[in-house]
Amino acid sequence: MALLRWKALCIDAVDPVASGAFWGDVLGLDVATVPGAEPNRVLRGDTPERTVWINAVAEPKTVKNRVHLDLRTPSLAALGDLRRLTAPGDLPWTVLMAPTGDELCAFVDTSVERPTLKDLEIDSVDPAVIAAWWADVLGAEVHAADDASGAYSFVRGIEGAPFEDVDFSPVPEPKTVKNRVHWDVTLADGARVEDVLERGARMLRSPDDEVRWHVLADPEGNEFCVFQGV
C-alpha cells in the first residue's frame, strides 16, 4: 500500500527571483510571489503536482547537485545560452549549467515543441536498494537498466508525478550536504508519518511555529517534506 503521494518539487536558491524566472521559462510554468515569504517564488502549471517552490537559502552551491532535473527539449538552443559541461558526443544527453549554477541534463527530442520535464535524477551509492524503497512508499514500480553511466535503477508509475521516472544513478561518493533540490509528498489515506519512519526514513524536523510539515530523510539521506493528506 502506498504511504505517500507526489505533491511538488522544491529548489533552493540564493537568488530565488532569478531562479524562478529561469525555471518558470524553461518549464513553461507561471511565476508568482509567495505572500509573506519574499523573495521566494512559486511556479504553477495546469495541475497542482506541477508546482515548483523556489526557496531562498543563504548558503551558496558548493558541490555538484546530488539531485537534478532531466529535460526533453527540441534543441539545446531552446534552453537558452547555457554553459555546456559535456562535449558533443560524450553522452546520449548533454549536461548543462543553469544561470543559477545548478546542473541539468538535456535530451534533444524533436517530437516535443518546447522543453518539458523528463525525469528527476538522484545520485545514489546503492541505486537498486533506494529505488526499491521509494517504489514501495509511493506504490510505484521499480526497474533496473543500463546506460552510458553504468547500471541504474528507476521508479515509474508515480501517481500524479509531472515527469516520467525518478532515476537513481550510481556514484561512489556519499551525500555530504543538504540537497538543493528536494520534493514534497502528502500522506496517503490512512497513512501516518510513523509508518514512513518504520520503513526506514529518519525524522529531521517536526512541525513547529515556523513549519506545518514534517521534514524527513530517506535511507540515503535525501530530504523530503511530508504533508498531511488533503
C-alpha positions, 0 to 999 in steps of 0.5 A: 500500500502506498504511504505517500503521494507526489505533491511538488518539487522544491529548489533552493536558491540564493537568488530565488527571483532569478531562479524562478524566472529561469525555471518558470521559462524553461518549464513553461510554468507561471511565476508568482510571489509567495505572500509573506515569504519574499523573495521566494517564488512559486511556479504553477502549471495546469495541475497542482503536482506541477508546482515548483517552490523556489526557496531562498537559502543563504548558503551558496552551491558548493558541490555538484547537485546530488539531485537534478532535473532531466529535460526533453527539449527540441534543441539545446538552443531552446534552453537558452545560452547555457554553459555546456559541461559535456562535449558533443558526443560524450553522452546520449544527453548533454549536461548543462549549467543553469544561470543559477549554477545548478546542473541539468541534463538535456535530451534533444527530442524533436517530437516535443515543441518546447522543453518539458520535464523528463525525469528527476535524477538522484545520485545514489551509492546503492541505486537498486536498494533506494529505488526499491524503497521509494517504489514501495512508499509511493506504490510505484514500480521499480526497474533496473537498466543500463546506460552510458553511466553504468547500471541504474535503477528507476521508479515509474508509475508515480501517481500524479508525478509531472515527469516520467521516472525518478532515476537513481544513478550510481556514484561512489561518493556519499551525500555530504550536504543538504540537497538543493533540490528536494520534493514534497509528498502528502500522506496517503489515506490512512497513512501516518508519518510513523509508518514512513519512519518504520520503513526506514526514513529518519525524522529531521524536523517536526512541525513547529511555529515556523513549519506545518510539515514534517521534514524527513530523510530517506535511507540515503539521506535525501530530504523530503517534506511530508504533508498531511493528506488533503 
